[in-house]
Amino acid sequence: MTAESEALHARVRRFIAGTSGEAFDELALALHRFQRERVDPVRRLSRARLGNAEPAVAADVPALPTDVFRLRRVAAHDPSQDQRVFLTSGTTSGARGAHPMRTVSTYEASAMRHAEALLLSGERPVAALVLAPDSRAAPESSLSFMIDLFIERLGLSARHLVHPQHGVDLGALEGELAAAQRASGPVLVMGTAFAYVHGLDAVAGRRFVLPAGSRVMLTGGFKGRSREVPEGALRDLISSALGVEPRSVVGEYGMTELSSQLYEPHLADGGAPRPSTYRPPAWLRVTSVDPETLAALPSGQVGLARFIDLANVDSSIGVQTQDLVRVLGSGDVALLGRAPGATPRGCSLALEEIERS
């Protein structure tokens, strides 16, 4: 199994690099065949939806609801082979979704390639300020892992200003921002919406001017915490407080259950910001689906986000979320928040099918 997995990882990394020559659907179907044989929830859902039939195209691959990652192990390999297990944030039930990874090499290739196109384009940063824990303090966090990957690969001097238990180091924040103004080149600031709100509250009234070319990665919602700020107001606050152009505040969308991320394309496109419009990489397809039936909807219609992520080699390439999206004709995705109320009927039915199979 390990040899087959390694071969598939290599094919996906070549696709990410743009050197494979394979079609998306061809590779997606090869990954699904491997996962149907090795990953129990994928096998169960595929059997319930397709019987013994093969999907004809990637769009026919059944997608696991994100709740499955909380209820069952979604992995082709034994736990003894886990190199990393990323966990979702805590839920009201206390259960956390888990995404085990036998190797992080393909995750790393995916994260770097798309970030270089949409977040890191232009003059390379020389330093980083991070409003998130480092990956040693939060080894279960895919966000912390990705941020530390950027720091390592770019050779940045970096300061993390958030601890998992103690929150934002408000005492150090002002001094670090003042020092960042004197950096010899652009500064990359990365963090969650919640941390930005509390950090900028603490330095209210101070205005900093980061070096030209600096940019800010903004990710994550508030997850029910207090002191929420509307997205537009938070972007304005960040832009004003840090002295960066509005287009240099770049939103990132990622999930523990995925190995790929989406970014707002402000910097790459060179145009005015279109907040909450995100671009997936070539190895990630996003479809809007009907909440009741999970059937694909025409371009421009609002539905639940369904992902086919080729970088999810050892888990499930198909992931069904409860996030509302509108997929535009360009392929960019407008994020509209989480579907309100109870679990959508389509996701509930998929969970039942897995249990019955």
C-alpha positions as CSV (number, residue, x, y, z in Angstrom):
1,M,0.0,0.0,0.0
2,T,2.8,2.4,0.9
3,A,4.4,2.0,-2.6
4,E,1.0,2.7,-4.3
5,S,0.5,5.7,-2.1
6,E,4.0,7.1,-2.8
7,A,3.4,6.7,-6.5
8,L,0.1,8.7,-6.3
9,H,1.8,11.4,-4.2
10,A,4.5,11.7,-6.8
11,R,1.9,12.0,-9.6
12,V,0.0,14.7,-7.6
13,R,3.2,16.7,-6.9
14,R,4.0,16.7,-10.6
15,F,0.5,17.9,-11.3
16,I,0.9,20.7,-8.7
17,A,4.3,21.7,-10.3
18,G,2.6,21.7,-13.8
19,T,4.9,19.0,-15.2
20,S,2.7,15.9,-15.3
21,G,0.6,16.2,-18.5
22,E,-2.2,14.3,-16.8
23,A,-5.8,15.5,-16.9
24,F,-7.4,16.4,-13.6
25,D,-10.2,13.8,-14.1
26,E,-7.7,11.1,-14.9
27,L,-5.7,11.7,-11.7
28,A,-8.9,12.2,-9.6
29,L,-10.3,8.8,-10.6
30,A,-7.0,7.0,-9.9
31,L,-7.0,8.6,-6.4
32,H,-10.6,7.6,-5.8
33,R,-10.0,4.0,-6.8
34,F,-7.1,3.8,-4.3
35,Q,-9.2,5.5,-1.6
36,R,-12.3,3.3,-2.2
37,E,-10.1,0.2,-1.6
38,R,-8.3,1.6,1.4
39,V,-10.4,4.2,3.2
40,D,-13.4,2.7,5.0
41,P,-15.8,5.8,4.9
42,V,-14.9,6.4,1.2
43,R,-15.7,2.7,0.4
44,R,-19.0,2.9,2.3
45,L,-20.2,6.1,0.6
46,S,-19.0,5.0,-2.8
47,R,-20.8,1.6,-2.4
48,A,-24.0,3.4,-1.3
49,R,-24.0,5.9,-4.1
50,L,-22.5,4.0,-7.0
51,G,-22.7,0.3,-6.1
52,N,-20.0,-1.4,-8.1
53,A,-19.9,1.2,-10.8
54,E,-16.9,3.4,-11.5
55,P,-17.4,7.2,-11.5
56,A,-17.0,8.5,-15.1
57,V,-15.5,11.9,-14.2
58,A,-14.2,13.6,-11.0
59,A,-17.6,15.3,-10.5
60,D,-19.1,11.9,-10.0
61,V,-16.8,11.0,-7.0
62,P,-18.9,11.0,-3.8
63,A,-17.8,13.6,-1.3
64,L,-17.5,12.9,2.4
65,P,-19.2,15.4,4.7
66,T,-16.8,17.1,7.0
67,D,-18.6,15.5,10.0
68,V,-17.2,12.1,8.9
69,F,-13.7,13.3,9.8
70,R,-15.0,13.9,13.3
71,L,-16.8,10.5,13.6
72,R,-14.4,8.1,11.8
73,R,-10.8,7.7,10.8
74,V,-10.4,8.8,7.2
75,A,-7.1,7.4,6.2
76,A,-5.7,4.7,3.9
77,H,-2.9,3.9,6.3
78,D,-2.4,2.5,9.8
79,P,-2.2,5.0,12.7
80,S,1.4,3.9,13.3
81,Q,2.3,5.5,10.0
82,D,0.9,8.9,10.8
83,Q,3.5,11.6,10.3
84,R,1.0,14.3,11.3
85,V,-2.6,14.4,12.5
86,F,-4.3,17.8,12.0
87,L,-7.3,18.5,14.2
88,T,-10.2,20.9,13.7
89,S,-11.1,23.5,16.4
90,G,-13.2,22.2,19.2
91,T,-17.0,22.0,18.7
92,T,-19.9,22.3,21.1
93,S,-19.9,18.5,21.4
94,G,-16.2,18.4,22.2
95,A,-15.5,16.1,19.3
96,R,-12.8,17.3,16.8
97,G,-12.3,16.3,13.2
98,A,-9.0,14.6,12.4
99,H,-7.0,14.5,9.2
100,P,-4.2,11.9,9.5
101,M,-1.3,12.3,7.0
102,R,1.2,9.6,6.3
103,T,3.4,12.2,4.6
104,V,3.2,16.0,4.5
105,S,5.2,16.3,1.3
106,T,2.3,16.8,-1.0
107,Y,0.6,19.2,1.5
108,E,3.8,21.3,1.5
109,A,4.0,21.4,-2.3
110,S,0.3,22.5,-2.5
111,A,0.6,25.1,0.2
112,M,3.8,26.7,-1.2
113,R,2.8,26.7,-4.9
114,H,-0.5,28.5,-4.5
115,A,0.8,30.9,-1.8
116,E,3.7,31.9,-4.1
117,A,1.1,32.7,-6.8
118,L,-1.4,34.7,-4.8
119,L,0.1,35.7,-1.4
120,L,3.8,35.9,-2.0
121,S,3.9,37.4,-5.5
122,G,6.1,40.5,-5.9
123,E,9.1,41.4,-3.7
124,R,9.8,38.6,-1.2
125,P,9.3,39.5,2.5
126,V,12.3,39.5,4.8
127,A,10.4,39.1,8.1
128,A,7.1,37.8,9.5
129,L,4.9,38.7,12.4
130,V,2.5,35.8,13.2
131,L,-0.8,36.2,15.1
132,A,-1.1,32.5,15.6
133,P,0.8,29.9,17.6
134,D,3.9,28.2,16.2
135,S,3.6,24.6,15.2
136,R,5.6,23.3,18.1
137,A,3.1,24.8,20.5
138,A,0.1,23.7,18.4
139,P,1.2,20.6,16.5
140,E,-2.4,19.7,15.6
141,S,-3.0,23.0,13.8
142,S,-2.8,22.8,10.0
143,L,-2.7,26.7,9.9
144,S,0.3,26.8,12.2
145,F,2.0,24.1,10.2
146,M,1.5,26.1,7.0
147,I,2.6,29.4,8.4
148,D,5.8,27.9,9.8
149,L,6.4,26.2,6.4
150,F,6.3,29.6,4.7
151,I,8.7,31.0,7.3
152,E,11.2,28.1,6.8
153,R,11.1,28.0,3.0
154,L,11.4,31.8,2.7
155,G,14.1,32.0,5.3
156,L,12.2,34.7,7.3
157,S,13.0,36.1,10.7
158,A,9.8,35.6,12.6
159,R,8.0,36.3,15.8
160,H,4.9,34.4,16.9
161,L,2.7,36.6,19.1
162,V,0.0,34.0,20.1
163,H,0.1,31.2,22.6
164,P,-2.6,28.4,22.4
165,Q,-3.4,28.9,26.1
166,H,-2.6,32.5,26.8
167,G,-3.8,34.2,23.5
168,V,-2.2,37.2,22.0
169,D,1.0,38.6,23.6
170,L,-0.4,42.1,23.8
171,G,2.6,43.4,25.7
172,A,5.0,42.5,22.9
173,L,2.8,43.4,20.0
174,E,3.3,47.1,19.9
175,G,7.1,46.8,20.1
176,E,7.2,44.2,17.4
177,L,5.1,46.3,15.0
178,A,7.4,49.3,15.7
179,A,10.4,47.2,14.9
180,A,8.7,45.9,11.7
181,Q,8.5,49.4,10.4
182,R,12.3,49.4,10.4
183,A,12.7,46.2,8.5
184,S,15.0,46.2,5.4
185,G,12.2,44.8,3.2
186,P,8.6,43.8,3.1
187,V,7.0,42.2,6.2
188,L,4.5,39.3,6.0
189,V,1.9,39.5,8.7
190,M,-0.2,36.3,9.2
191,G,-3.0,35.5,11.6
192,T,-6.6,34.9,12.4
193,A,-9.4,37.4,12.4
194,F,-10.0,36.9,16.1
195,A,-6.3,37.6,16.9
196,Y,-6.2,40.7,14.7
197,V,-9.3,42.1,16.5
198,H,-7.8,41.7,19.9
199,G,-4.3,42.7,18.9
200,L,-5.3,45.9,17.1
201,D,-7.7,46.8,20.0
202,A,-4.6,46.7,22.3
203,V,-2.7,49.2,20.1
204,A,-5.7,51.4,19.4
205,G,-4.7,54.9,18.4
206,R,-1.2,53.9,17.2
207,R,-0.6,53.9,13.5
208,F,2.3,52.0,12.0
209,V,3.7,52.1,8.4
210,L,5.1,48.7,7.4
211,P,7.7,48.8,4.6
212,A,6.5,49.0,1.0
213,G,5.4,45.6,-0.4
214,S,4.3,44.3,3.0
215,R,1.2,42.2,3.0
216,V,-1.2,40.7,5.5
217,M,-2.8,37.2,5.4
218,L,-6.2,37.2,7.1
219,T,-7.8,33.8,7.8
220,G,-10.4,32.2,10.0
221,G,-13.7,33.3,11.4
222,F,-14.6,34.0,15.0
223,K,-16.2,30.6,15.7
224,G,-18.8,32.1,18.1
225,R,-16.3,34.1,20.2
226,S,-17.2,37.5,21.6
227,R,-16.0,40.8,20.1
228,E,-16.9,40.1,16.5
229,V,-16.2,42.8,13.9
230,P,-17.7,42.8,10.4
231,E,-15.2,41.6,7.8
232,G,-15.1,44.9,5.9
233,A,-14.5,46.9,9.0
234,L,-11.7,44.6,10.1
235,R,-10.0,44.9,6.7
236,D,-10.2,48.7,7.0
237,L,-8.8,48.5,10.5
238,I,-5.9,46.4,9.5
239,S,-5.1,48.5,6.5
240,S,-5.2,51.7,8.5
241,A,-3.3,50.5,11.6
242,L,-0.5,48.8,9.7
243,G,-0.1,51.3,6.9
244,V,-0.7,48.8,4.0
245,E,-2.8,49.1,0.9
246,P,-6.3,47.5,1.1
247,R,-5.3,45.2,-1.7
248,S,-2.4,44.0,0.4
249,V,-4.8,42.4,2.9
250,V,-5.3,39.0,1.4
251,G,-7.9,36.5,2.7
252,E,-7.0,32.8,3.0
253,Y,-9.6,30.0,3.2
254,G,-8.5,26.6,4.4
255,M,-9.9,23.6,6.2
256,T,-8.4,20.9,8.3
257,E,-10.1,18.3,6.0
258,L,-8.3,19.8,2.9
259,S,-4.7,19.8,1.8
260,S,-5.1,22.9,-0.4
261,Q,-6.0,26.5,0.3
262,L,-7.8,29.3,-1.6
263,Y,-6.7,33.0,-1.6
264,E,-8.2,36.3,-2.6
265,P,-6.4,37.2,-5.8
266,H,-5.9,40.9,-5.2
267,L,-2.1,40.9,-5.5
268,A,-1.9,38.6,-8.5
269,D,-4.6,40.4,-10.5
270,G,-3.4,43.9,-9.7
271,G,-6.9,45.2,-9.5
272,A,-9.2,46.5,-6.8
273,P,-9.9,44.1,-3.9
274,R,-13.0,42.0,-4.2
275,P,-13.4,40.8,-0.5
276,S,-14.6,37.2,0.0
277,T,-13.9,36.2,-3.6
278,Y,-11.3,33.4,-3.5
279,R,-9.3,31.5,-6.1
280,P,-8.6,27.8,-5.9
281,P,-5.5,26.2,-7.4
282,A,-5.6,24.0,-10.5
283,W,-5.5,20.8,-8.4
284,L,-8.6,21.8,-6.4
285,R,-12.1,22.0,-7.9
286,V,-15.0,23.7,-6.1
287,T,-18.7,23.1,-7.0
288,S,-21.8,24.6,-5.5
289,V,-24.3,21.9,-4.7
290,D,-28.0,21.8,-3.6
291,P,-28.3,21.5,0.2
292,E,-31.1,18.9,-0.1
293,T,-29.8,16.6,-2.9
294,L,-26.1,17.5,-3.1
295,A,-26.6,17.8,-6.9
296,A,-24.3,20.3,-8.7
297,L,-25.8,23.7,-9.3
298,P,-25.2,25.9,-12.4
299,S,-22.5,28.5,-12.2
300,G,-23.5,31.5,-10.2
301,Q,-26.1,29.8,-8.0
302,V,-25.7,29.7,-4.2
303,G,-25.2,26.3,-2.6
304,L,-22.9,24.3,-0.4
305,A,-19.2,24.0,-1.2
306,R,-18.1,20.6,-2.5
307,F,-14.3,20.1,-3.0
308,I,-12.3,17.7,-5.1
309,D,-8.8,18.1,-3.7
310,L,-6.1,16.0,-5.5
311,A,-3.7,16.7,-2.7
312,N,-5.8,14.6,-0.3
313,V,-4.0,11.5,-1.4
314,D,-4.4,9.3,1.7
315,S,-7.8,10.5,2.9
316,S,-10.7,11.5,0.6
317,I,-10.4,13.8,-2.4
318,G,-14.1,14.5,-2.2
319,V,-15.1,16.8,0.8
320,Q,-18.6,18.1,1.3
321,T,-18.9,21.2,3.6
322,Q,-21.7,23.2,5.0
323,D,-20.2,26.5,3.8
324,L,-22.3,28.5,1.4
325,V,-20.6,29.6,-1.9
326,R,-21.3,31.0,-5.3
327,V,-18.9,29.6,-8.0
328,L,-18.3,32.3,-10.6
329,G,-17.8,31.8,-14.3
330,S,-14.1,32.5,-13.9
331,G,-13.8,29.6,-11.4
332,D,-13.3,32.0,-8.5
333,V,-15.5,31.3,-5.4
334,A,-17.5,33.8,-3.5
335,L,-17.7,32.7,0.2
336,L,-21.0,33.5,1.8
337,G,-20.6,32.0,5.3
338,R,-21.9,28.9,6.9
339,A,-25.3,27.5,6.1
340,P,-27.6,28.5,9.0
341,G,-29.5,26.0,11.3
342,A,-29.2,22.3,11.5
343,T,-27.0,20.1,9.3
344,P,-28.3,20.4,5.7
345,R,-30.4,17.4,4.6
346,G,-28.0,16.3,1.9
347,C,-25.1,16.0,4.4
348,S,-27.3,14.2,6.9
349,L,-28.4,11.7,4.2
350,A,-24.7,11.1,3.2
351,L,-23.9,10.3,6.8
352,E,-26.7,7.9,7.0
353,E,-25.6,6.2,3.8
354,I,-22.1,5.6,5.3
355,E,-23.6,4.2,8.5
356,R,-26.0,1.8,6.6
357,S,-23.5,0.6,4.1
